[in-house]
Amino acid sequence: MAEVMFCLSSEVNFFAKRSTLFKMLTSDLFNTLLDKVKSFLHSENLTGYLVGGTVRDFILGKFPADIDLVVIGDVSSADKLAAFLDVVLVKFAHPTVVRLVLPFKEYQIYIDVEYTTEGDILDNLGRRDFTINAMALPLRSGDLNFGKVIDPYRGRDDIEKKTIRAVNPQVFKEDAVRILRAFRLASGLDFFIEDKTLNLLCMEAVKVDWGKIAGERIWKELRMILGFEDSLKTLLYMQEKSCVLDKLFGNRNLEDNAEVNTWSDKFVRLKFLEEFWKGSLTADIFDNIRSLYEKTTAEFVEDITPAIKLAVLLDNFASSERRNVKKAKEVCDFLRMPGWEKDIVLTVVKGYSEVSKIYKNNLRDLSAKRRFVNKYNKYTPILLIFSLADFAADNDNIDGEVFDYACYVEDFLQFYLKEGREWFRLPRYINGDKVMEILGVRPSSKVGNILRMVVEKEITGQITNEKEAQDFVKFLKDSKYP
């Protein structure tokens, strides 16, 4: 196993700028929304508070990504609030919690509202996870007054001390997803988890049956962790303290081979990928490859790196492809990942090894590249980079074998950038209807087989136009192709 020596940092990767996970409210939009909310509350004689991460982010000196509210009143007023703000109302299984969705440019802004008939906000804050999220700011007319922050658990002090501290000893028993959130907040805010809280977390982590928790909630936290530029640092910490990766994805139920599916193997690959994306690899060729990679993946609007990193965690490198894909699909389905992210994970797990097979077989001709791009389309650049990480992890000679393989990947990306899209949809010059017309047959497997032969002829350059395609089918007819 190659020991790749790279440094770590805590910045957001270069894809973050196009990720909805890192969107931020503008000052003008936030103030406009807040003024409308305050106006509504006043007109309905309701008491409201900014709470949770919204207050925390303000104290940290940044605008929040979304708005969290607690309203003292009946949830029936949610419909009126949504109509007043002219936003979409989303109701959850929890009867007193709603989400107001405001479309804004290329993403959406959420206003999460919890309704309570209790007159005291303290009970609500006491049910929260960490002290830095257990503060409330009364919504009254005029500007926000942070001197009036309700802070029964000294969250402001913990913000000053950069500390993640549980509100009470039952925090993780009440909701195991908070285990992931603790690690995510610690990394995202550059805080540390207080010892007592960490002990509570670790004790509860060994008991959790993650299969009984809503998968989408797990993916929400995990996706944000994997979205960090240095997610490896967080994953290492998570695994060391709680073995949560074993619980979530499990080395269990796979081959009992000590060299198979070890986290150390996965982490070496992940380290390479993160250093590649950061631009920390020293050789100039990696800068060239990264530039090509950015260009060839520009069509992905969302941040694709969390899905790619998840593929690293799920792939059992020495196992069979079929078993790998089956396991990865089970996890993706459990996490209820969006289809586009699931497609990335499954395509990577299934296809990355084909890149190195082409390389090792010296099939570097255009036909091999065209065939590969026709099969994997827009996922080709992702598979190339994943394959490079896998190759680097398995080879010690960074200046030798890895450099040669990197040159191969660079050349492949150049090819993809130049003519890759030409090979997405084949055949280009004939379709099934025309084949049936020429052969005088009805739909059958024979038609599909002939179309696949036409595709191969196009890939090898033997068919370059409509006439050549039709002539080839006529030739098969005259030769009585079965």
C-alpha positions in Angstrom: 0.0 0.0 0.0 1.4 3.4 -1.0 1.7 5.8 1.9 0.8 9.1 0.4 2.1 11.9 2.5 -0.2 15.0 2.2 -1.2 17.7 4.6 -4.7 18.6 5.7 -6.7 21.8 6.1 -10.2 22.8 6.9 -11.3 24.9 4.0 -14.3 24.1 1.7 -13.4 22.4 -1.6 -13.6 24.2 -4.8 -16.9 22.6 -5.8 -18.5 24.2 -2.7 -19.3 27.4 -4.6 -21.9 25.6 -6.6 -23.4 23.6 -3.7 -26.7 24.4 -2.1 -25.1 23.2 1.2 -23.0 26.3 1.3 -25.5 28.9 0.2 -25.8 32.0 2.4 -28.7 34.5 2.9 -27.9 38.0 1.8 -28.3 40.8 4.3 -31.1 42.5 2.3 -33.0 39.3 1.8 -32.7 38.2 5.4 -33.9 41.6 6.7 -36.8 41.7 4.3 -37.9 38.2 5.3 -37.5 39.0 9.0 -39.5 42.2 8.7 -42.3 40.4 7.1 -42.3 37.6 9.8 -42.3 40.2 12.6 -45.1 42.1 10.9 -47.2 38.9 10.6 -46.5 37.9 14.3 -47.6 41.4 15.4 -50.8 41.3 13.3 -51.7 37.9 14.8 -50.6 38.8 18.3 -48.1 35.9 18.4 -44.7 35.7 20.1 -41.8 34.5 18.0 -38.1 33.8 18.4 -35.1 33.2 16.3 -33.5 30.0 17.6 -30.8 27.4 17.0 -28.2 27.7 14.3 -29.6 31.1 13.1 -28.7 32.7 16.4 -25.4 30.8 16.6 -24.4 32.0 13.2 -25.2 35.6 14.0 -23.1 35.5 17.1 -20.3 34.0 15.1 -20.5 37.0 12.8 -22.0 35.4 9.7 -25.4 35.3 8.1 -27.2 31.9 8.4 -27.9 29.6 5.5 -31.6 29.3 6.6 -33.9 30.7 9.3 -35.0 28.8 12.4 -38.1 30.1 14.3 -40.1 29.1 17.3 -43.6 30.6 17.5 -45.7 30.5 20.7 -49.1 29.6 19.2 -51.1 27.0 17.3 -49.7 25.4 14.2 -52.9 26.3 12.3 -51.4 29.8 11.8 -48.7 28.3 9.5 -51.0 28.4 6.5 -51.6 32.1 7.0 -47.9 32.8 7.5 -47.0 31.0 4.3 -49.7 32.9 2.4 -48.5 36.2 4.0 -44.9 35.5 2.9 -46.0 34.0 -0.5 -44.0 30.9 0.0 -44.5 27.1 -0.2 -45.6 25.4 3.0 -44.2 21.9 3.7 -45.6 19.8 6.6 -43.7 17.1 8.3 -44.8 14.0 10.3 -44.1 16.0 13.4 -47.4 17.9 13.8 -46.0 21.2 15.2 -43.0 21.6 12.8 -43.3 23.1 9.3 -41.0 24.4 6.6 -41.5 27.5 4.5 -39.7 27.2 1.2 -38.7 30.3 -0.7 -37.3 29.8 -4.2 -34.3 32.1 -4.7 -32.2 32.2 -7.8 -30.6 28.7 -8.3 -31.4 27.4 -4.8 -34.1 27.5 -2.1 -34.2 29.2 1.3 -35.8 27.5 4.2 -37.7 29.0 7.1 -38.2 26.2 9.7 -40.9 27.0 12.2 -41.7 25.0 15.4 -45.0 25.9 17.0 -45.5 25.5 20.7 -48.4 26.4 23.0 -46.0 26.7 25.9 -45.5 30.2 27.1 -41.9 29.6 28.1 -39.2 29.3 25.4 -36.9 27.7 28.0 -38.7 24.3 27.7 -38.0 24.4 23.9 -34.4 25.3 24.3 -34.0 22.5 26.9 -34.9 19.9 24.2 -32.2 21.0 21.8 -28.9 19.2 21.1 -26.0 21.5 22.0 -25.6 24.6 24.0 -24.5 26.7 21.0 -27.8 25.8 19.4 -29.9 26.4 22.5 -30.3 30.1 22.4 -33.2 32.3 21.4 -33.6 35.9 20.3 -37.0 37.5 20.7 -38.5 38.9 17.5 -39.8 42.3 18.3 -40.2 45.5 16.3 -37.0 47.3 15.4 -33.5 45.8 14.9 -32.4 42.6 16.5 -31.1 43.1 20.0 -28.4 40.6 20.7 -28.2 41.9 24.2 -31.5 40.2 24.8 -30.4 36.7 23.7 -32.0 34.0 25.9 -29.1 31.7 26.8 -29.9 29.4 29.7 -27.1 26.9 28.9 -24.3 29.5 28.3 -24.1 28.8 24.6 -22.3 32.2 24.1 -19.6 31.1 26.5 -19.2 27.9 24.6 -19.0 29.8 21.3 -16.2 31.8 22.8 -14.5 28.6 24.0 -15.1 26.9 20.6 -16.8 24.1 22.4 -19.5 21.6 21.4 -21.4 20.7 24.7 -24.6 18.7 25.1 -27.5 20.4 26.6 -28.3 17.4 28.8 -27.1 13.7 29.2 -30.1 12.4 27.1 -29.2 14.3 24.0 -27.9 11.3 22.0 -30.4 8.8 23.3 -33.2 11.1 22.2 -31.8 11.4 18.6 -28.8 9.4 17.4 -28.3 11.6 14.4 -26.9 14.1 16.8 -23.8 11.9 17.0 -23.1 12.8 13.4 -24.1 16.4 13.9 -21.6 16.8 16.8 -18.7 15.8 14.5 -20.1 17.9 11.7 -20.4 21.0 13.8 -17.0 20.5 15.4 -15.3 20.3 12.0 -17.4 22.9 10.2 -17.0 25.5 13.0 -13.4 24.4 13.9 -14.7 23.7 17.5 -13.9 20.7 19.7 -16.3 18.3 21.4 -16.2 18.7 25.2 -14.9 15.6 27.0 -18.1 14.8 28.9 -20.2 15.2 25.7 -17.7 13.0 23.8 -18.0 10.3 26.4 -21.8 10.4 26.1 -21.6 10.3 22.4 -19.2 7.3 22.3 -21.3 5.3 24.9 -24.4 5.8 22.8 -22.8 5.2 19.4 -22.1 1.5 20.2 -25.9 1.0 20.9 -27.4 2.7 17.9 -29.3 0.7 15.4 -28.8 3.0 12.4 -31.1 0.9 10.3 -34.1 2.2 12.3 -33.3 5.9 11.7 -34.6 7.8 8.7 -31.8 7.4 6.1 -32.3 10.8 4.6 -31.5 12.4 8.0 -28.2 10.5 8.2 -27.3 11.5 4.6 -28.0 15.1 5.3 -25.4 15.2 8.1 -23.0 12.8 6.3 -23.2 14.8 3.1 -22.2 18.0 4.9 -19.3 16.2 6.5 -18.2 14.8 3.1 -18.6 18.3 1.6 -15.7 19.6 3.8 -12.5 19.9 1.9 -10.8 17.9 4.7 -13.5 15.4 5.4 -10.9 12.7 6.0 -9.8 14.4 9.2 -13.4 14.3 10.5 -13.9 10.7 9.3 -10.8 9.5 11.1 -11.9 11.2 14.3 -15.4 9.8 14.0 -14.1 6.3 13.4 -11.5 6.5 16.2 -13.9 7.8 18.8 -17.1 6.0 17.9 -16.5 3.4 15.2 -19.6 5.0 13.6 -18.4 4.2 10.0 -18.4 0.5 10.9 -21.9 0.9 12.2 -23.1 2.8 9.2 -21.4 1.0 6.3 -19.8 -1.9 8.1 -16.8 -4.1 7.4 -19.2 -6.8 8.6 -21.1 -8.9 6.1 -18.3 -8.7 3.6 -15.3 -11.0 3.0 -13.4 -12.0 6.1 -10.1 -10.9 4.5 -8.0 -8.5 6.5 -6.8 -6.8 3.4 -10.3 -6.3 2.0 -12.4 -3.3 2.7 -10.1 -1.9 5.4 -10.7 1.8 6.3 -6.9 2.4 6.0 -7.1 1.5 2.3 -10.1 3.7 1.7 -8.6 6.6 3.6 -5.4 6.5 1.5 -7.6 6.9 -1.6 -9.7 9.6 0.0 -6.6 11.5 1.1 -5.3 11.5 -2.5 -8.6 12.8 -3.9 -8.8 15.6 -1.3 -5.3 16.7 -1.9 -5.9 16.5 -5.6 -9.0 18.7 -5.3 -7.1 21.2 -3.1 -4.2 21.5 -5.5 -1.7 20.2 -2.9 -0.1 17.6 -5.1 3.3 18.9 -6.1 3.7 17.6 -9.6 2.6 20.1 -12.3 0.7 17.3 -14.1 -1.8 17.2 -11.3 -2.6 20.9 -11.7 -3.2 20.2 -15.4 -5.5 17.3 -14.6 -7.4 19.3 -12.1 -8.0 22.1 -14.6 -9.3 19.6 -17.1 -11.4 17.9 -14.5 -13.1 21.2 -13.5 -13.9 21.9 -17.2 -15.2 18.4 -17.9 -17.4 18.3 -14.8 -18.8 21.9 -15.1 -22.2 20.6 -16.2 -22.8 19.2 -12.7 -24.5 22.1 -11.0 -24.5 20.6 -7.5 -21.4 19.6 -5.4 -20.6 16.1 -6.6 -17.7 15.5 -4.3 -19.8 14.1 -1.3 -21.1 11.3 -3.6 -17.7 10.6 -4.9 -16.3 10.4 -1.4 -19.1 8.1 -0.4 -18.2 5.8 -3.2 -14.7 5.6 -1.7 -16.3 4.5 1.7 -18.6 2.0 0.1 -16.2 0.4 -2.4 -14.7 -3.0 -1.4 -11.7 -2.7 -3.7 -10.8 -6.4 -3.8 -14.3 -7.8 -4.0 -16.4 -8.6 -7.0 -18.0 -5.8 -9.0 -21.4 -7.3 -8.7 -21.2 -7.5 -4.9 -19.7 -4.0 -4.6 -22.6 -2.5 -6.6 -25.2 -4.5 -4.7 -23.8 -3.3 -1.4 -23.5 0.3 -2.6 -27.1 0.3 -3.9 -28.4 -1.0 -0.6 -26.7 1.9 1.2 -27.8 4.5 -1.3 -31.4 3.3 -1.1 -31.3 3.3 2.7 -29.9 6.9 2.7 -32.7 7.9 0.2 -30.1 9.8 -1.7 -31.3 12.0 -4.7 -31.2 10.0 -7.9 -28.3 12.1 -9.4 -26.1 11.4 -6.4 -27.0 7.7 -6.3 -26.1 7.5 -10.0 -22.6 8.9 -9.3 -22.0 6.5 -6.4 -23.1 3.4 -8.4 -21.3 4.4 -11.6 -18.1 5.0 -9.8 -18.2 1.7 -7.8 -19.1 -0.2 -11.0 -16.8 1.5 -13.6 -13.6 3.0 -12.2 -11.6 -0.2 -12.5 -12.2 -0.4 -16.2 -9.9 2.7 -16.7 -6.9 0.9 -15.3 -7.8 -2.3 -17.3 -7.6 -0.3 -20.5 -4.3 1.2 -19.4 -2.8 -2.2 -18.4 -3.9 -3.8 -21.6 -2.2 -1.0 -23.6 -5.6 -0.3 -25.3 -4.8 3.5 -25.5 -6.1 3.9 -29.0 -9.1 6.1 -29.8 -11.4 3.2 -30.1 -11.0 2.1 -26.5 -11.6 5.7 -25.3 -14.6 6.1 -27.5 -16.1 2.8 -26.3 -15.6 3.9 -22.7 -17.1 7.3 -23.1 -20.1 5.8 -25.0 -20.7 3.5 -22.0 -20.2 6.1 -19.2 -21.0 9.4 -20.8 -20.7 12.4 -18.5 -19.4 10.3 -15.6 -16.2 9.6 -17.6 -14.1 12.4 -15.9 -15.2 11.3 -12.4 -14.2 7.7 -13.2 -10.8 8.8 -14.5 -10.0 10.8 -11.3 -11.3 8.0 -9.0 -9.1 5.5 -11.0 -6.1 7.8 -10.5 -6.6 7.8 -6.8 -7.0 4.1 -6.7 -3.8 3.6 -8.8 -1.8 6.0 -6.6 -2.9 4.2 -3.5 -1.7 0.9 -4.8 1.7 2.1 -6.1 4.6 3.4 -4.1 6.5 5.1 -7.0 4.8 8.5 -7.3 7.5 9.7 -9.7 7.3 6.5 -11.8 4.2 4.4 -12.2 1.8 7.0 -10.8 3.3 9.8 -13.0 2.9 7.6 -16.1 -0.7 6.8 -15.2 -1.4 10.4 -14.5 -0.2 11.2 -18.0 -2.6 8.6 -19.3 -5.5 10.2 -17.4 -4.5 13.7 -18.6 -4.5 12.4 -22.2 -7.9 10.7 -21.7 -9.4 14.0 -20.2 -8.0 15.9 -23.2 -9.8 13.5 -25.5 -13.0 13.8 -23.5 -12.9 17.6 -23.6 -12.2 17.6 -27.4 -14.7 15.0 -28.7 -16.2 13.1 -25.8 -19.8 14.2 -26.3 -19.7 13.0 -29.9 -19.8 9.4 -28.5 -22.6 9.8 -25.9 -25.4 8.6 -28.2 -24.7 5.9 -30.7 -25.5 4.9 -33.4 -25.7 8.4 -34.9 -26.6 7.5 -38.5 -29.3 4.9 -38.3 -32.0 3.7 -35.9 -34.1 0.6 -35.2 -36.9 1.6 -37.5 -34.5 2.0 -40.5 -32.9 -1.3 -39.7 -36.3 -3.1 -39.7 -37.2 -1.3 -42.9 -34.0 -2.5 -44.6 -34.3 -6.0 -43.3 -38.1 -6.3 -43.6 -38.5 -7.6 -40.1 -40.4 -6.7 -37.0 -38.9 -5.7 -33.6 -36.6 -8.4 -32.3 -33.3 -9.0 -30.6 -31.7 -9.3 -34.0 -32.4 -5.5 -34.6 -30.7 -4.7 -31.3 -27.7 -6.9 -32.1 -27.2 -5.2 -35.5 -27.4 -1.8 -33.9 -24.7 -2.8 -31.5 -22.6 -3.9 -34.4 -23.2 -0.5 -36.1 -22.1 1.2 -32.8 -18.8 -0.7 -32.9 -18.2 0.2 -36.5 -18.8 3.9 -35.7 -16.4 3.7 -32.7 -13.7 2.1 -34.9 -14.2 4.7 -37.6 -15.6 2.3 -40.2 -19.0 4.0 -40.4 -18.9 7.8 -40.6 -22.2 8.7 -42.3 -25.8 7.6 -43.0 -25.0 5.9 -46.3 -22.2 3.8 -44.8 -24.5 2.8 -41.9 -27.3 1.7 -44.3 -24.8 -0.1 -46.6 -23.5 -2.1 -43.7 -27.1 -3.2 -42.7 -27.8 -4.1 -46.4 -24.5 -6.1 -46.4 -25.7 -8.1 -43.3 -29.0 -8.7 -45.1 -27.4 -10.0 -48.2 -25.0 -12.2 -46.2 -28.0 -13.6 -44.4 -26.8 -12.5 -41.0 -28.8 -14.7 -38.5 
